[in-house]
Amino acid sequence: MKDETLLMLPGPVPIPERVRAAMARQAINHRGAEFGDAYADIVRVLKQLFGTSGTPLVISGSGTAGMEAAVANFGKGRKMAHLINGKFGERMYMIGQRYASETRPIESEWGTPLDLERLTAVLEEGCEVVTMVHNETSAGILNPGAAIGKICREYDALFIMDGVTSIGGDTFRADEWGVDVAVVGSQKCLAAPAGLAAVAVSDRAWERAVENPPYYLDLPSYRKNAAKDPMETPYTPAVPLFLALREACLIIEEEGTEKRIARHHKMAHAVRKAVEAWGVGMFPRTDDLHQYSNTVTAACIPKNSNDKEFRGIVKKFSIQIAGGQDHLKDKIFRIGHMGAVSAPELLATIAATEFAIHKTGHTVNESGVMAAAEVLG
Amino acid sequence: MKDETLLMLPGPVPIPERVRAAMARQAINHRGAEFGDAYADIVRVLKQLFGTSGTPLVISGSGTAGMEAAVANFGKGRKMAHLINGKFGERMYMIGQRYASETRPIESEWGTPLDLERLTAVLEEGCEVVTMVHNETSAGILNPGAAIGKICREYDALFIMDGVTSIGGDTFRADEWGVDVAVVGSQKCLAAPAGLAAVAVSDRAWERAVENPPYYLDLPSYRKNAAKDPMETPYTPAVPLFLALREACLIIEEEGTEKRIARHHKMAHAVRKAVEAWGVGMFPRTDDLHQYSNTVTAACIPKNSNDKEFRGIVKKFSIQIAGGQDHLKDKIFRIGHMGAVSAPELLATIAATEFAIHKTGHTVNESGVMAAAEVLG
């Protein structure tokens, strides 16, 4: 492990050596074949992961830049509805407030299912754009892409979906579900370094693109440049990150999309079994197993402990898990299981977490390590 | 040279191996001491290069993102004047049009000095924000930062200056000149990979920051997060690029700011001497030597040749120089001399360019290689 901390977070995640090595390349001209080929490789693989026939456009910026590009290019001056059951749903709402003519937050408590009835009511009143976070890492909940897509189509509203922490790790079918704008971040399930976002846009949405979005996030301009041969970006791209993401995509292609998603499901299943064995309780307030995130698991910190103590014990093993954000601090811990990690990292993490549970005075029902091993073995 | 093309462009530029190696680091948590220390190192060095007591804020995005952050946070809803004598001046104007209540372009022909009288007239009419590109690489001209800063102060207008291709390679004194917002890009004189921009803001400008800029480019939010200990960014940063830029800054610190600028001036002097020896003519239309760029030299392609042929010959030596942009295509060529490059790269480039001049049927007055060597030796 050298001086490396194992990051078992809902991103950033450990980056395979091949991917990191790709960044050592000397500077290249970003308006040439070598760069264009890298971009084309990225697009080929991302199309599979997004489940779209469109071209995912790559922005040099974080997942938030991708989300803002979606909202700014398709929500500006329009009535927007924001489905919220966690921190990133709230962030979408905050971005919406900078662009929409009117915003309607549809809030559920963090970690509880979305309120589909209220969405329908809001759409009845004439909302034109809906945003949703597919995989809400702040609460470990997976929101129903297909169901919301269907409702949006019924009301002819554009559907913007944050797939930042699901695309590449869980099933995502933009075209089939009726997602008009989908966004992924590089440092999550794709296991590439942080700093790139990709945005895929439906034909229906392109027809409704607004005028004068922010210059740097002008998606029609990204589209025009991506159509060139060799592929280009409108402004100087973060070249090393493109080369790294290309390598990460090639690794994904070698593994195969379905196998990769199955691996993530298996990891999620293993962690849930451990949580069950510990008896600390899952955080998401749902009985629908399909609404548990498959890329991050949120569970409750034993009542007699707190975030600093609990994660501090885990950290002694050079393993970093996540705590709760905002009002969930000291209440939950979160184990990320996305990207390139697999059984060894997961077993170590579960062992360290179980140790923290013991040390903070909680008696587990049975061994979470053994329960997880049963799934992973 | 392996499979590497020597990029003698006005960015991207060759990246030292130490800088590229810094990116191989395994993913780290960007809300921790290791990241914060890297950011702090960057800021310490950039303050010197910007000539400011303020804190340059680093955005994960290209120089254009930095320019848009400047315009969006300080020009939104205001009357803006845009000084233009090249492509990047035009870009600033285009960005201004997305934010300003009114825009006044003050255009000079590309490569000719700016029109200070018209600027004064426009300011008399009540313009609140002025933009200028310090080093206009499209034309190889250096615009007068101090003079424009003085005029802006007289009229109490905010002065936004694009230092994307001058900061780190030429004299830049933001505080002394009265520059309110200055921007640099990572892949130019700093010799780091593309993908980061840094923005320094005067106290006077902070007091006039607008409400609701784009979410991703919200500078007050960058400021707030940079004030934390350890330093942070509001959204997930492009971590490998920060680590690379930190290493690039340490190299700059080792060289020393003054020595670095002197090296750039010497390189510029050498290339100008070569152009003089060739007799092809400098492109910038000015007799004021101080208005020649010190980081890129623009000269005329021999009349009987064109861009493709001319630069094609240079490329045979695995050296890439730049052509003219937009209407200057086929008219000029540009040699970048910024960042980490020095005598060897420059001599090779001048030799290859002289060969192209010969091969396209132009007889040089005397050897440009010898003239440059005289300066560099």
Interface residues (C-beta under 8 A of the other chain):
Chain A: E4 T5 L7 L9 G11 P12 V13 P14 I15 R20 A21 M23 A24 R25 Q26 A27 I28 N29 H30 S60 G61 S62 G63 T64 A65 E68 A72 M94 I95 R98 G185 Q187 P193 A194 G195 L196 N212 P214 Y215 Y216 L217 Y235 T236 P237 A238 V239 P240 L241 A244 Q320
Chain B: E4 T5 L7 L9 G11 P12 V13 P14 I15 R20 A21 M23 A24 R25 Q26 A27 I28 N29 H30 S60 G61 S62 G63 T64 A65 E68 A72 M94 I95 R98 G185 Q187 P193 A194 G195 L196 N212 P214 Y215 Y216 L217 Y235 T236 P237 A238 V239 P240 L241 A244 Q320
